[in-house]
């Protein structure tokens, strides 16, 4: 909480974290999205104290890591797994050797290590690749090895550092599906950073938009989408430039079975023209934003009807 981090370079200072407050609920997948230089990587590395913040506290699973040093900190870190952007595999070791490396460093015996590695490879769908080397694997397979290795010490928290940015779209989807399945099966809490809004859309329960070392917006994804002026909603569902006097932006913050737009024309005798937008699955709900032209004498009543049915209605351009 209240994390600050300043890097002091030769001629100037760079503020990477400026009072960041981050709270991740147990068992949720939390995404932090932002452009390069926003402070995302510094924030992630602060969680396991690979970067020690200048001020603020880091508490993981009830233990304040910022108060720990030496052996106690190393022990606490075993409860936090990390998946890297570019896999960070040892080219001279087999898949099994890479997955078992953290256990070997921790002094786990060979027989126990072999059993645990086998379990992990089956878990990530690579049971037949134990003797392969990283050079023989695809990008998606390498990332699965990285995930298996991160789970070796049975962590409760998994950190993902742009884990899908080097992968093609289809492979990205398979890795995201794997992370969600592992969360469900193992009860993991996952904190991931990304610059891809699609990652937030497809996997995250909560999210934050980060810029210049600060959170501009943070909360449950569905709650944010239903918030007036939401940056996340605009980023997830970008609309064309809408500036007409009769145009509104209608946000669906949850699934609806009713044909509400059709109902407007029947009930209020207004003309409805959908100008753009989209509806997609987010956090298990069909949500989205539409730019809609609504014209007619009873326009105001029609918009009130949409609001009363749980849709967020905003005048375009506001």
SULMO-V308701 format. One record per residue. N is the residue number from 1. PHI is phi in degrees with one decimal (* if undefined). Layout:
BEGIN
N,PHI + N,PHI
END
This chain:
BEGIN
1,* + 2,60.3 + 3,-78.3 + 4,-126.1 + 5,-150.2 + 6,-123.2 + 7,-96.5 + 8,-101.1 + 9,-95.1 + 10,-57.6 + 11,-115.8 + 12,-156.9 + 13,-112.5 + 14,-118.5 + 15,-88.3 + 16,-87.4 + 17,-130.7 + 18,-127.9 + 19,74.2 + 20,-76.7 + 21,-110.0 + 22,-131.2 + 23,-127.8 + 24,-110.6 + 25,-71.8 + 26,-56.9 + 27,84.0 + 28,-102.2 + 29,-105.9 + 30,-115.4 + 31,-110.8 + 32,-113.5 + 33,-116.9 + 34,176.3 + 35,-77.8 + 36,-58.1 + 37,87.6 + 38,-73.7 + 39,110.6 + 40,-62.7 + 41,-65.3 + 42,-62.1 + 43,-61.9 + 44,-62.5 + 45,-71.4 + 46,-75.7 + 47,-65.2 + 48,-104.5 + 49,63.3 + 50,-67.5 + 51,-117.5 + 52,-89.2 + 53,-64.4 + 54,-71.5 + 55,-153.5 + 56,102.2 + 57,-125.8 + 58,-121.0 + 59,-120.6 + 60,-125.0 + 61,52.7 + 62,82.0 + 63,-114.1 + 64,-80.6 + 65,-69.8 + 66,-66.4 + 67,-94.8 + 68,-103.4 + 69,-141.4 + 70,56.4 + 71,-63.0 + 72,-65.9 + 73,-69.7 + 74,-62.7 + 75,-65.6 + 76,-64.5 + 77,-65.4 + 78,-64.7 + 79,-85.0 + 80,-127.8 + 81,-91.3 + 82,-137.0 + 83,-108.2 + 84,-95.8 + 85,-62.8 + 86,-107.8 + 87,74.6 + 88,54.0 + 89,-89.6 + 90,-86.5 + 91,-65.3 + 92,-84.6 + 93,-108.7 + 94,-69.9 + 95,-55.9 + 96,-61.7 + 97,-64.9 + 98,-67.2 + 99,-65.9 + 100,-82.6 + 101,-57.7 + 102,-60.5 + 103,-70.6 + 104,-62.8 + 105,-62.2 + 106,-80.4 + 107,86.1 + 108,-71.8 + 109,-63.2 + 110,-61.2 + 111,-65.0 + 112,-65.2 + 113,-64.8 + 114,-62.0 + 115,-64.6 + 116,-65.8 + 117,-61.6 + 118,-60.5 + 119,-60.9 + 120,-67.9 + 121,-65.7 + 122,-65.1 + 123,-61.8 + 124,-98.4 + 125,80.2 + 126,-125.7 + 127,-59.8 + 128,-97.1 + 129,-113.6 + 130,-57.3 + 131,-95.7 + 132,-76.7 + 133,-106.3 + 134,-51.7 + 135,-65.3 + 136,-96.4 + 137,-109.4 + 138,-77.6 + 139,-59.8 + 140,-65.1 + 141,-67.1 + 142,-61.0 + 143,-68.3 + 144,-64.5 + 145,-63.0 + 146,-60.9 + 147,-67.6 + 148,-59.8 + 149,-62.6 + 150,-64.7 + 151,-93.5 + 152,-56.5 + 153,-90.5 + 154,56.0 + 155,-70.9 + 156,-94.4 + 157,-122.8 + 158,-121.7 + 159,-102.3 + 160,-122.3 + 161,-99.1 + 162,51.0 + 163,-63.6 + 164,-113.3 + 165,-69.0 + 166,-97.1 + 167,-112.9 + 168,-74.6 + 169,-56.5 + 170,-65.5 + 171,-67.9 + 172,-57.2 + 173,-60.1 + 174,-68.8 + 175,-70.1 + 176,-63.4 + 177,-63.5 + 178,-63.9 + 179,-61.9 + 180,-66.1 + 181,-64.7 + 182,-65.3 + 183,-58.4 + 184,-69.5 + 185,-77.8 + 186,-104.2 + 187,69.7 + 188,-73.3 + 189,-106.7 + 190,-119.8 + 191,-114.8 + 192,-127.4 + 193,-114.8 + 194,-160.5 + 195,-110.9 + 196,-105.4 + 197,-64.1 + 198,-61.3 + 199,-65.1 + 200,-60.8 + 201,-63.3 + 202,-89.1 + 203,-133.0 + 204,-88.2 + 205,-85.7 + 206,-131.7 + 207,-156.3 + 208,-137.6 + 209,-99.4 + 210,-111.7 + 211,-153.5 + 212,52.5 + 213,78.6 + 214,-133.7 + 215,-86.6 + 216,-85.2 + 217,-160.7 + 218,-155.5 + 219,153.8 + 220,-65.0 + 221,-58.0 + 222,-65.8 + 223,-66.2 + 224,-64.7 + 225,-60.6 + 226,-89.5 + 227,-96.1 + 228,-55.0 + 229,73.3 + 230,-60.8 + 231,-67.2 + 232,-64.5 + 233,-61.2 + 234,-65.1 + 235,-75.3 + 236,-71.7 + 237,-130.0 + 238,-66.6 + 239,-117.4 + 240,-65.1 + 241,-62.9 + 242,-117.1 + 243,-139.6 + 244,-68.9 + 245,-66.5 + 246,-107.5 + 247,-94.7 + 248,-127.6 + 249,-104.5 + 250,-109.3 + 251,-107.4 + 252,-97.6 + 253,-82.9 + 254,-159.4 + 255,-71.7 + 256,-129.7 + 257,-94.0 + 258,-83.2 + 259,-80.7 + 260,-65.3 + 261,-65.2 + 262,-64.2 + 263,-63.9 + 264,-60.2 + 265,-65.3 + 266,-75.8 + 267,-80.3 + 268,-119.2 + 269,53.6 + 270,-112.9 + 271,-92.8 + 272,-119.7 + 273,-128.3 + 274,-81.5 + 275,-91.7 + 276,170.0 + 277,128.7 + 278,-167.9 + 279,-128.0 + 280,-141.2 + 281,-80.8 + 282,-135.4 + 283,50.4 + 284,80.5 + 285,-120.1 + 286,-85.4 + 287,-129.2 + 288,172.2 + 289,-135.4 + 290,-131.0 + 291,-91.4 + 292,-130.5 + 293,-90.9 + 294,-122.6 + 295,-128.3 + 296,147.2 + 297,-64.0 + 298,-104.5 + 299,-55.3 + 300,-60.9 + 301,-64.6 + 302,-63.7 + 303,-68.5 + 304,-62.4 + 305,-59.9 + 306,-62.7 + 307,-62.5 + 308,-66.4 + 309,-97.2 + 310,92.8 + 311,-89.4 + 312,-94.5 + 313,-116.1 + 314,-130.9 + 315,-64.5 + 316,-61.4 + 317,86.3 + 318,-107.5
END
